[in-house]
Amino acid sequence: MQSAAIRPIANMLPRTLFNAEHDSFRDLVRKFYLQEVIPHTEKFEAQQHVDRELWRKAGTLGLLCSTMPEEYAGSGVDRLYSMILIEEQAYAGDSATGFSLHSDIVANYINNFGTTEQKQHWLPRMATGEVITAIAMTEPGTGSDLQAVRTSAVLDGDEYVINGSKIFITNGYLCDMAIVVCKTANTDKGSANLSLILVEADRAGFSKGKPLNKIGMKGQDTCELFFDNVRVPRSNLLGTEGMGFIMLMKELAWERLIVAIICQAGAEAAFAHTLQYTQQRQAFGKSIHSFQNTRFKLAELRTEIDFCRAFLDQCMQLQLQDQLSVEAAAAAKYKISEMYSKVVDECLQLHGGYGYMLEYPIARAYLDNRANRIYAGTNEIMKELISRSL
């Protein structure tokens, strides 16, 4: 089996986002994936989730919740560190670890909207990997329509009683806590009905399905969650009742940029693997790379990759300044995920029959990448968001 780890070729335009400290952190992350993740890929895919011990190792190295304040066991660093983690995961060909959802989505909700007690209780243990978290939004039959959520949380005295189910939940099988999107009012207020509630996995009535059998991303923990009269104290409410939709919207732009980062780095890795393959593979007495069709196709892909890189890095600059618009994030998610799909398809073709063999990283990328055009809002939803700004 070929190693999936590879360094992407240098961009045509130099990147200016990172400094020496960022580069040192990148070296640490790269070694983690090389030593702790890649050797166990087949094991993780067979069991359909990573080992809990991997989370603790990541926490020990400071790879979890690094952007959280130091008072809550984070490092207080900027989101470029998150970008580095996501990129290195993609360069390693890993689709199993669910660190970014835990560290860059769930932790942000708690840090932005939680009480001091909620932050003190959850964030330090999330940073060490002692606690694994998920966010439970999607339900069977609702897809991208959050206003159609049916999971309910009804007040009974000083407790919420939660009933319903969620599907396609990343980190769901291993999670110790999930932020659950619930309907907290039986009215026609639409999004004003929604609230976010912290639900511990050991609560009576909280159960998990087996990891879902996906066509790709097989090592990633994804499952259904079920709530049968699950009782949680009112103090588990995140933020205020009825503000769930607004809180979700605040973080969705960043979530969509995360998908764009995954796809950009994935495309760069796929291209690097293919360039290496075409230079080494012989046909008719010479390398595949020496054929004009191959070189022209690679030139076309390289140009599209670098154009998307320029847009993404500009979006990241705006994100660091808290100025990234919903439309720009949607455009990045839509365009770069589409570009990634094209790159993987073309690169697989350049591999010929070997591209269809799972021991080659391009085949795994072909299976893993497809979900990027679906989650965090389908690309059709992204087009709708973009069109509203016209």
N, C-alpha and C positions, 0 to 999 in steps of 0.2 A: 504494500500500500504506500502511495506517495505521501510525503508530509504535506499538510495543508498550509503550513506556515510559509509566508513569503513576504518580502519587502516590496512595496509598490515602486514603480519607476518614478523618478523626480517629475514633478509637474512642469509644464512649459513655462508657467509663471511661478516665481518663488512664493511660498507661503510666508506670511509675516505675522501670524497670530501668536506664535510660541516663543518663549524665552528659554534660557538654559535650565531653569528649574522645571519647566514643562518637559524638556527633553530628557531630563534625569528620571522624571516620573514615567515617561513613555518607556524607558529602558526597563524599569521595574515591572510595569504591566506586561511588557513583551515576554520577560523571563517567566512571569507567572503563567501565562498561557502556554508557553513552550514546555514548562516543566510540570504543571499541575492539571492542565486541561487536555491538550492535544493527545498525550499518551493514553488517555482514558475515554476517548471519543466513542469507541465501539461499545464500551461498558455503559456509558450514559445513554446511548441510543437503545441498547437492549432493555434497560430498565425504565426508559422514558423520563428520566430526571437525573440531575446530578446528585452527588453525595452531599449530605449536610456538612460533612467535614470540609468540603471545598469552600462553603460559605464562611466557615470559621477561619480558614487559611486566608481568604481574601480580606476578612475583617482585621486579622492580625497585621497584614501588610498595609492597612489603611486604604484599601480599594473600595470600601463600602461607605456610602453617605459622606464622601469627602468634602462636599460643598456645604454640609451642615455646620452650624456654629461650633466652635471649640467647646463651649460650655455643655454641649450635648454630644461630645465625643467625636465630632467631625473635625475636619482640618481647616474649615473656614475658607477654602480656596474657591476660585472662580470656576465657571462651567467649562472652561477649556480643559480642565482635568477630566470632566465627564466625557468630553469629546474625544480625548485621548483614549480613555478606557473603551469607548464604543468602537473607535477606529481599530485599535489593536485586537479587539475581539473579532472583528471582521477580517483583518489581515491573517489572523490565525485560522480562519475558516470555521470558527466556533459559532454554533447557533443554539447551544444548550444552556448556557448560563443566563439567568434572568436578573443579573445585577442592576442593569440600568432602570428597569421598572421599579425595583425596590428602592434604589438610591436616589433616582432623579425624578420619580413621579410620586410614589407613596410618601417618601420622606418630605418632599416639598409640600404636599397637602398638610401634613402634620405640622411642619415648621411654620407654614404661612397662616394656618387657620386654627391650629390646636391651642388648647389652654397650656399654661406652664406645666401643670401636672401631667397632661398628655405627652408633652414633649419630653419631660424628664423620665417618664415611664417607658416610652417607646424608642426614642431616637438613639440613646446610648447602646441599647441592646441590638438595634438594627445595625449600628456601625460596627459592632464586633462580630456580627453574623450569628449571634445567639438566637435572634428572632428573624424569621423570614416572613416577608409581607407580600400582599397582593392587593389589587384593586378590582372589585367585582362590579362591573358595569353591565356588560352585554348579557342579554337574556335570550332564550329560545324564542324566535319570532320577532324580536325587536331590532336586531342588527344595529345600524347607526342611529336609530330613532330613540334617543334617550327619553323623550317625553312619553314614550309608550311603555316605560318600565312598569312592571306589575308587582314586583317584590314590595311588600308592605311592612311598615313599622308603625304599630299602633301603641299609643301610650296606655299603660295599665298601672295606675299609681305612679311610682317613680321609676318604672321600667318600660323599655320598648319591647314589644313582642313582634318578632320578625318572621315572616312567612314568604316563601318564594324560592326561586332558583336562578342561578347564573351559569353561563356557558363560555367556553374559550378563555378561561382565566389563567393567565401566565403566573407561575409560582403557586398555583392553587393547591396542588397535591401536597407540597411541603409546607405551605404557609402556616404560621402560628397566629397570624392576624390578617384580616382582610378589611379594607375600607369598602363598605357595601353601599351602593346607590339604592336608596329606598324611596318609596312613596309614603309620605308621612301625613297626607291629608286626603280625604275622600271627596274632593271637589273637582271642578273642571278648570282649575287654574293652570293646567299644563305644566310647564317647567317649574312653576312656583310650588308644586307638590314635592319636589325632590329634596332629599337630605342625604348627608353622608354620615354613616355610623360605623364606628370601630367595633369589629366583632372578633373576639378571640376564638380560635379554632377549637378550644376545649369546652366551649359552651354546650350544654345539653341541647340536642336538636340540630346542631351544625354537623353536617356530614359531607364527605367528598366522594366524587366518582373516581373511577380508575383513570389514569392518564389517557387522554384521547389519542387515537391512532391516526396521526396526521400523515400527509404524503411527504412532507419535509419537516425540518426542524424537529426531528424525532427525539433528540436528547433533551429538548426543552420540556419542562414540567407545565403541562396545560391540561386542565380538567374542568368538570362541572362542580358547582357547589350547591348544596341544598340547605334550606332553612325551614325547620318544622317547629314552630312555636319557640324560637330561640329568644331567650330573655336576656337583655343587657341593661345595665343601669343607664339612666338618662344622661349621666356624665360621660357616656361613650359617644354622644353626639359630637360631631366635628363641626366647629363653627356654630351657626344658628340654623334653626329649623326652617326649611323652605328655601335655603340659599345654596343647595347642592349644585344646581345647574350653573349658577354664576361661578362657584368655586371650580367646577370642572372646566369651564371655559377659560379661566385664568391660566390653567396649566396645559391646555390642549395645544397651544401654539408650540410650546417647548417639546411636548410629546411628539408632535409631527416633525419638528426639526430633528429629533432623535432618529426617527425613521429615515429621514433624508441622509443623516450622517451614516447610518448603517448601510444604506444603499450606495452612497458615494464610495465608502471604503470597500464595500463588497465588489463594486465594479472595478475599482483600481486593482484589487487582488486578483479578480478573474482575468483582467487584462494582463497582469504580470505573469500569471501562470501560463497563459496562452502564448505570450511572447516567448517565454522560455521553451515551451513545448515546440513551437514552430521553428525555433532556431536549432533544436536538437533532432527533431524528427526528419528522417530522410525519405524521399520519394523520387523515383526516376533518377537516382544518383546524386541528388542535391537536397539541401534543406527545404522544407516547406516554406520557410520564410523568404527564400530567394525568388519565389514566384511572385509576379507582379500583383496578381489578384490578392494574395495574402498580405503583401505589404500595403496595398491600397486600402484593404479592409481594416487593417490595424491602424492605419493613419486616420481613417474615418472615425473609428471608435475612440482613439486617443484624443481626437479633437473634441468629441462630444463629452468625454469624461472631464477634460480640463475646463471646458466651458461651464459645466455644472459645478465643478470645484470652485470656480471663481464666484458664482452666485451663492453657493453654500457658505463659503467663508465670509462673504459680506453679510449674509443673514446672521452668522454667528457673531460678528462684530456688533450688529444691532441688538442681538439677544443679550450680550454682555452689558449693553447700555440700557437694557429694558425698553427698547424701542422697536422690537420686531413686531410687525403687524400680523394680524390673523391671515391676511391675504398672501403675504410673502411666505409665511410658514406653510400655507396650503400649497402655494406654487412650488416650493422646494420639495415638499413631500410628493406631490403629483409628478413633477417633471423628472426628479432624480430616481424615483422608483420605476418609472417607465423606462428611463435610460438604462438602469441596471438590468431590467428584463431583456432589453435589446442586446446589451453587451454580453450577457450570459448566453443568450441564444446564438449569437454570431460566433462567440468564442467556442462554444460546444461544437458548432459546425466545423470550425478550423481544426478541432481535435479529431474529426472523422469518427470512426467507430469507437475509438477509445474514449471519446467524450461521453459515451453512453454508459461507461463502466464506473461504478460507484467508488472504485479505488482511486479515481482521479478527482481532484478537488472541484473541477468544473462541473462534474455531474452532481455533486452534492450542492453546489451553489445553484444549479438549475432547479433543484427541488426546493431548496430552502428559501429562495428569493421571492417566490410567488406571493407569499402572504403579505409582503410589504405594500402591495397595491390594495389591500383589503383592510388591515387593522389600522387603528388610530383615525378611523374615518376612511371610507373607500375613496378611491380617486375620483369617482363620480361626485361624491360630496365635496371633494376639494375643488372641482370645477365649479360647482354651485357657489361655494364661498368666494372664489375668485370673481365670478360673474357679477356678484352683488356689488362689487367695488367699481364696476365699469360705468 
